[in-house]
């Protein structure tokens, strides 16, 4: 009552001492005060009413947070991002590549797995002899009597090396066409050459004698001559580049 008189208000005799104390605290300052750990709020006339309002406010806040929470562990709410927008950063950080038309990580992962499986199945169907790296297309060329490619020749020489590991030569034909050329064959050896004129021939070195086997009996081309010298020229003839065939 004394506090209310100081504020220029007439005290009410029907109020309890607790109500008068609450009003005194509210009118004495613009900021809410804490009274026995309960914050007195403007518009509340008693401590009990203030406590009831605070309890309701906390419950509504918790219910609102629960409803608005999208990913609790990550503290992501519906306001932060929609599911479609969240998918992109999650995909980037997890190493899964986003596929156009997919809005979620699960959908993207499913599409990626199917694509990999289809690729592997396609490779499997296209493989003829895996250890020789020959495909179904290489097989079709053989069956159609088309011109052999360097892949066919390389596969044939690979099989010969397996059957005759001590035989020299049998180098990849792509090496003969490179600036490095073939390595010199010491001892007996065998080599398949491309003449540079859409034709394959075989050369051999047996007992120091070099022979060339040609189904067309064509003349030795400049490219073939160079390859033969790389493979078989004697060391004492390297200065003159003379090779007897």
Beta strands, then each sheet from edge to edge (+ up, - down):
strand 1: 34-35
strand 2: 38-39
strand 3: 69-71
strand 4: 76-77
strand 5: 127-129
strand 6: 134-135
strand 7: 168-169
strand 8: 189-194
strand 9: 200-206
strand 10: 209-213
sheet 1: 1+ 2-
sheet 2: 3+ 4-
sheet 3: 5+ 6-
sheet 4: 7+ 8+ 9- 10+
end
